[in-house]
Amino acid sequence: MQLKNCDKYKSKPVGRALAAATCALLGVQASDSLANGQPGEWDVETALLVYSETDDRVQAAEPVISATRNFDGERKLNLKLVADTLTGASPSGATPSTLPQTYTSPSGNGNYDVAPGDAPLDDTFKDTRVAVSASWEAPVNRDYAYSVGAYGSREYDYISTAVNTSLSRYLDNKNTTLTGGLSLGIDLVDPVGGAPVGLSRMPINNNKSQAGFDQEFSATRQSDDTKTVVDALFGVTQVINRQMLMQFTYGISYASGYLTDPYKILSVIDDTSGANYGGNLIGADGNSVYVYEQRPDTRLKHSLYWQTKYMLDNGDIMDGSYRFMVDDWGITSHTLDLKYRWRMGKSYLEPHFRYYLQSEADFYKRYLTGSEYNAGAPALTEASADYRLGDMTGLTFGAKWGYRFDNDRELAIRAEYLLQTNDGDQGFGSLAGQDLYPDTSAAWVQLSYSF
């Protein structure tokens, strides 16, 4: 139940049961599991995670319960329930300004203001998610095993469903495991206020009649949309010797449909010479111009993953992994993850370090210029100022302490701290004096108990 990537708390969490199911088959979590596998018994894992970003940004609480029922013949049924509660302020994508700024809330029923020089944050952000999943694992015979599973989650504005299956082939007395997995997910996107038309101008109710504003707001909306995600995974796990385990995995993911974040916008900056050079472009109605983002409607991702676990003679465990990802949006990323578990009798201490490096998407733009906006007929077809699609570096430091009462019960606590930095175009004119890429820091604590 580890937090693999805190960005899940800053975007729509689209969970996939495939990753967890296949990783379990590949032995990724083998050293952490307390499951005794006795037929007729339940193995239960519970956890509570509390996550907090600085500057009153996203706050999250996530309780999790996972129960595995063991049957004869190494057959297992796993049931999992997850609940997320998120509150706080979320970056809208707009740029800070030397002047006060007013934005329309996603519902269209109100406005929120941002003071000069402050990062534009939507403080109306809140969400609750409930997710359930089930999986069944069983051997086919001595040399093969399979799993099937299903996943579903519900949020106020998002419904996610998925089914998955995997097949494993054992070789060399089970010292080598070949695994292939496939997952199909279909999501329904129903944003608050409706899905915005990409690159259309955000209407602002400033000295307008309510009827006039409602008409203008409706013109920027489109019907609900869907997203389809197909994931495939192929991996090999090799027992090198009694002390070392190594895993290699290739994953491919194809998403199509509505991939835009309906709550993200871009500022339009005046690039004509004069007193407002580098300031927000002012429309004919006297309001600043902001547009809703637009992303491609397909995305193809490839990933390569390598992991090695090594147990020292004294029982300590070294765990290192590297992941490379590339997609057709122009993003490449590198993730290095290192852990070292010290055995101390019935307890253990596990420091953790993670390094993440990402390049920006082809259509990432911190802002649009007035020339690109082209008086409401944008010269671009896709653009997003979402910092999660920009140049990014992330460092995570943390540690986990655990105590095993016996073979069936363990209590553990993990604490992590993340520092994330972004970089890119520094702007021009008065915009150059603004902090366009503020650092993001977050901390989270997870308490877990297995029995």
C-alpha positions, 0 to 999 in steps of 0.5 A: 500500500505504498504511495508510488506517486503523489501526483495521484492526489493532484489529478483524477486518480484512474486506478488500474488493478492490473499493476497491483495484480501483476506486480504481486505475481512477479514478486515485487512485494514478496519481501513485504507480504505477511500473507501466510497462505493457509487455506481457509484463512483471511490475510488482512492489510489495513492502512491510513495515509494522510497527505499534505502540500504546503501553502494550503494546497491539496490535503488528502486522507486515504484509508485502505483495507485489503483482504485475501482469502486463501483456498486449497491449491494456492488459490486466492481471492483479494478484495480491496476498498479505498476511500480518498478525501481531498480538499485544499487549493489546486493550481489552475494553470494561470500565471500570477500578475501584478494586478488582482485577478478574477476567475469563474469557478468551474460550476459557473455559479461564482467567482474567486479572486487572486491577489497581485503576485499570488499563484492562481489557486482554485480554492473550491477544489474538493473531491471524494473517491470510493474505489473497490477492486477484486482479483482471483489468482489460481494455478492452471497446473504446475507450470502456469498460473492466472489471475482475473480482476475488476476495478471500479471507483466513483467520484463526484464528477468521474466514474472509472471501471476496469477489468484485467487478466494475467497469465504466468509461466514458471520455468526452471523449478519456478526460478524463472517467471514469465508474465503477461497482463492485459487491462481494459478501462472505461471512464466516464468524465462528467466535470462540474459545470460541464466539460469546457470546449478546448481553447475557448475563452473563460467567461467572467461575470463582471457587470453582465446580466445573469442571463447574458453570462449564462448564455456565454458560459453555456456556449463554452460547454460540451456534453459529457465524455468518456476515456478508454485505456488499454494497458499491457504488461510483459515481464520476467522475474529471475531468481539469481541465487538464494539472495538475489531476485531480479525483474524486468518489465515492459509496459505499453498503454494506449488511452483515447477519448477525453484526456483534457483536464477540465479544470485547467486554464491558460493565461493569455499575455499581451505581447504588443509593445506598450505599457501592458507588455507582459501583462494579462491581455484585456478583451473588448469587455474589459476583462482579462483573457483566459482560455481552457486547456486542450490536450490530444485525444490519444496517448501512447506510452511505453515503459521499461522497468528494472528492479533488483532485490538483494538480501545480505548475510545479516538479513538486511535487504537492498532494493533498487529500481529504475523506470524509463517512460516515453510517450507520443506527447513528447514526454520522457521520464526517469525514475530511480528508487532506492531502499535499504531495510535494516533488520533489528530483531522483530523490527526493521528500519527502511530509509527510502530515496526517489529521484524523478526527472521529466521533460515537457510535453510538446504542447506544454505552454506556461501561457499563450501570447496575444498573437497565439490567441489571435483574437479568439481564433487560436493559432494552436490546436492544443495547449496546456499550462499544467505543471505536471506536463512540464519540465520537472524534477522531484526528490523524495526522502523518507523512511519506514519503521515496522514491527512484526509481532509474529508471522501474521501480524505487523505494524508499520509507519512510513513518513515521506517528504517530496520536493518538486521543482519545475522550469521553463520559459521565464516570460517577458515584460512585467511577466518576467518578474513573476514566479512562474514555477514555484516549488511544490513540497509535500509530506505524507504519513502512512500507518499500516497494520497487517494481520 
